[in-house]
Amino acid sequence: MVKQSINMRNSILHPLAVAALFLSAVSAQIQAAERLDYIVKLKGAVTLYSWMSLADATITTDGQQLCSDMKCTRTEVRMSSQNHRLLESLAPTRFLFRSVYLENPPQSLSFEKRQNKSSKKYQPYGYKHSFSVRSADGSTIDRYELASEGDALPGTARRFLEPSALDNTEPMVRKQRNNPLAQGALDRWALIQHLRSVALEDGYSEEFPGTDGSHQLRYRVSLEKSVSLMIDGKKQACWKLVINEQDIGRDKKQPPLYLWISKSDKRLPLQLEMPSDQGRIRFELSDP
C-alpha cells in the first residue's frame, strides 16, 4: 500500500512539474512585472474521472531585468498544494521555478528548479535544487546541484541566482556538470516566451533547439486549430498548440503537451494539458 501511494504520488508530481515548467512564461511584450494565477487539476481514476483541484500556481514576470549590459526577462513560478486536500495528503508539494531569458536573439541565460515534497513549508536547502547557466559563448551549459554544503558557486553563475532564504544562506555546489548546448537553445520557459511573441496562423509548425541543463532537446511546435475556451466564466478566443519534446541524445520523447494561447494583445497562456499515469493534468488560468 505504501509503495502504491509513492508510485501514485510520483506519477502525479512528474507531469505536474513538467507542466509548471512550460506554463511559466508570459508575453515578450510585457514591460513591467505581471502576475498570473492558475488552478492545477487532475482527471483520472483517483478522482473518479472528474476534474479535481491539486494545487495553486502563481506566475510573475519582469521584462525589465538587467543581465550585465543587456535587458532580459525573468519569470518565476510558485506552486503549492497547501489548499488542496488530495495532493497535500499524498505528498505536501512546493515548487519554485525561475528562468532568465534573452529575447533578441532568443536564448536561455539561466534557469533553476527547487522542489520540496516532504514538508508543508518551502525551505531553501536540504532538498533537490538544480541551477543551469549558459556559458559566455553559448556553446555549453553548466548545471549545478546546490545544497547547504560544498564548493562555492562561481561569481559568473551567482549573479543569476536569487537569494534563497530569509537568513541569506549561501548556496554551495554539491555537484557540477558541463554539457554541450546548441546555438539559441531555449529552456521550456523561454520556449513559451518565444511562442507568445511569434505570428501564429493556420499551418504554423516549427522546430526549436532546447535544453533542460543536462540534455539537448528538440521542440516541435504545431498550431492545431483556433478554438474558444471558457475561462473564469469568460469566453476567450485562442490558438491551440501541440508541443512535442524529444531528447536528442537518448532518442526519448515526452508525451505531447497542449497549450492554449489567447488571441488578445496580451497573448495569455490560458490553459495547458498533458497526460500522466493517473489520467490528465490541466492548468487553468483563474482570472484572465
Salt bridges, closest charged atoms under 4 A:
ASP37 OD1 - ARG35 NE 2.92
ASP56 OD1 - HIS84 NE2 2.94
GLU76 OE2 - ARG78 NE 3.05
GLU76 OE1 - ARG98 NE 2.60
GLU88 OE2 - ARG94 NH2 3.27
GLU112 OE2 - ARG98 NH1 3.71
GLU112 OE1 - ARG114 NE 2.65
GLU112 OE1 - HIS129 NE2 2.76
GLU145 OE2 - ARG143 NE 3.26
GLU162 OE2 - ARG74 NH1 2.98
GLU170 OE2 - ARG158 NE 2.91
GLU207 OE1 - ARG218 NE 3.60
GLU207 OE2 - ARG220 NH2 3.16
ASP212 OD2 - HIS215 ND1 3.35
GLU224 OE2 - LYS240 NZ 3.03
GLU245 OE1 - ARG188 NE 2.93
ASP247 OD2 - HIS215 ND1 3.77
ASP247 OD2 - ARG250 NE 2.84
GLU273 OE2 - ARG280 NE 2.58
GLU273 OE1 - ARG282 NE 2.95
GLU284 OE1 - LYS41 NZ 3.18
GLU284 OE2 - ARG282 NH1 3.14
